[in-house]
Structures are given as C-alpha cells and as structure tokens.
Amino acid sequence: MAALQVQADNAQQVFSQYQDALLQVQVVEKQTQHKTSIGSGFYIAPELVITNYHVVASRVATPDSYQLMAKFGDDGLQPLEILALDVVNDLALLKAPARVGHFFALADALPEQGAAVFSLGNPHDLGMVVVPGTYNGMKQQSFYPRLHVTGSINPGMSGGPSVNELGQVVGVNVSTGGNQLGFVVPMAQVKALVNTKPAEVPAVELLKTQIGQQLLANQQQMLEPLLNANWQMKALGRGLVPESIAPYITCWARTNPPRVEQEIRASAAFCGLSEEVFISHQFTTGKIQMQFEWFDGSALAMTKFVHHYANKLKQMRPDNRASVRDVGEYSCLSDIVGDKQVAARTIYCVRAYKDYPELFDVLFLAGTVPAEQQGFVSHFSLAGVSQQNADAFTRKFMETVKWQ
C-alpha cells in the first residue's frame, strides 16, 4: 500500500507541475467547424509541440478540408501548424501559440526496466489525466522502435508524453495492445525530429514530399537485410519455406486436420512484419507478408481437388489498406514456370502510389499445377517498396521457396 501511495503522489506531482504544458489537439472540419478527431500534445519549448503523426494526418491528406486547433483546459481554440513530420515513427512537430511556464524536457536516457513511468493525455475527451505504469524495455521483434509500458493508453491519449519520475519525457504515447499493454515512441526519435525543425512553416505539398522520402528510405532499410540474408528453410509438405529470415520477421505454422466432407489435409506457414506505417485512415503501408500452403487431397477425385485448389488461389489478397485516392489499379502478369516434373502458374501484380510515385504495392502468387491431388501455394505481398526492391525480392523469393 505504501508503494502505491508513493506512486500516486508522484503522479499527482508530475501532473500538477506540467499540466499547463499539455494540450488537446483537435482536427476540425473547415466547413462545419466541428472537430472530427482528437489527440494529445505537449510543449517542449514556448512555440513547439510534439504529437503523433496519425493525430494530424487528415490535415496532411486533405488540407483544404481540415485545420488543426489547440485546446487548453477551458480556454478557447487556437490554431496549430505542422512544422515537421516523421511518418515512419508516427511523430509530428507543431508550431503552437506561445506559452510561458514549465515545458517538458526530453530525458537523456531511458529508465531502468521496472521503473515507474507516467503516461499523460486526454482519453476519450474526458480531460487531461495521468496514468501510472511500469517501463518494461523495448518491444521485442519490432522493426519500428517502441517502448513497452504498462498502463492504459486509451484513445485520445495518442501524442501525449510518457515521463519518468522527474517529469522528463522518455517517449510519446502511440498505441495500446489492450490489457494494460501500452507502446511509446522512444525519445531518441523525438530528438531526431526536433533537430529537423525548419525556420518557416512548410507547405503541405513539401510535407508530402518529405513523407515520400521517409517511406523510400524506410523500405530500403527494411528490405536490404532480407535481400542479403541467407534464409533458413524448412519443409512444408513437399515444399521448402522460410523458417527464419530476420529478427523483425516472425514465422509460424499451422496444420489443419482433414475435413470430413472434402478429405483434404492442409498445412500452412506464414512469415511477416505485422507492423505498418500509418499514412491516413484509408491508407497504410510498410508491411511484408508471406503465406505458404500445402494441400493433400489424394482421397479425392482430381476434379474435386482442382476445384478446391482453385478457390484457395482466388482468396489471396494484398495485406495493406488503400483507397482509390491513394493507389492505382493493379497491373498483372501471368506465366508458367518450372519444368515437366514441377510446373507452377505465377501471377505478379503491381500498383503505384499516386502521391508517392517511386513506391508500389506488390502481390505475387504461385501455385503448382495440381499433380497426384497435391498442390503447393506460395504468396507474398509488399506494401510501399521501390521497383528495384520489388524485383530483387521477387527473385529472392522464387529462388529460395521451392516445391520438391
């Protein structure tokens, strides 16, 4: 009980000292002047505020429709402008109305594992709160650096600070995994963004150019280790599929029992990066997904097996979310590869990003021509990659994943 009381006292002290440096970030529709979404932000200097990119994304995507406003307690709304973005790490630096008083300082080091941390923000538009928790280190098997903290980071707290017991910022609230699992962008990424601060507020089109450059650099950093790695493989039925590729790519398998009505035995394996980069509420990118399935329907007539097999091939889809405003139509090529013993039909599809012309989504599917009522399907999708990396990854995939 004494420890809980100390933590509560510390939380109250942090909140009392820094509440004037917190604000609610509102995305307001220009036509109706009604808010459409909210988040949190915090001052690190008299006119500089940190928040999440996803909090202000609507302003970037459709600047003619939305504006950003700051709300301080019961005070009225005041305008905010975007100075710089880090879309990969979900951060934004804003120019805000000048404030005096305390500002949040960025910590020089992360806490020790098990140390107390406090997440501040405005959950569900209920007013500013402080949520005590515990620092549990860096999120494991993650390509995008995140701190793992306990404590409820609820909707509306995105963009608020997570601080140590001295009130120094160790990171920015970004997402929740539910059940007291919170994730925070580390302070190192915040400091890097602050160092890019321009002298003037940039035009939205310049921000989009910067987003494109950040996405291009991110996909290169993500794919280069995969292209250079010696993939460790394992058997799946009569196929060879990846077992280990890179620390941030997880692989797992599943075997389904035979279905009585179809008498088909299926085994599946999956590898991928489930994390993604948020561009807008209709558009995400930065994902890598691979799927492999082996089917044995030797107890079936060939016509029934082929029908089931063809339906499975039709179910393969890209893994990221995108609208017609964001991407073009897929352009696809189909071919037969292999030899007389083992032949496969391949489908390779690409669609271009409209605002970021150097980036593409890629969908690849290969299915062996059914023989002896058996088949092997391999599939991958890449979201937001360059043409060069798309071609290189496809070659790597086709050379490595094999049907024996």
Helices and strands as residue ranges (DSSP letters): H 2-18, G 19-21, E 22-29, E 35-45, E 48-51, H 53-61, E 66-71, E 77-86, E 91-95, E 116-121, G 123-125, E 129-138, E 147-150, E 161-163, E 169-178, E 181-186, H 187-194, H 204-228, E 232-236, E 239-244, E 250-256, E 265-273, E 277-280, E 283-285, E 288-296, H 302-314, E 331-338, E 343-352, E 360-368, E 374-385, H 387-400, E 402-403
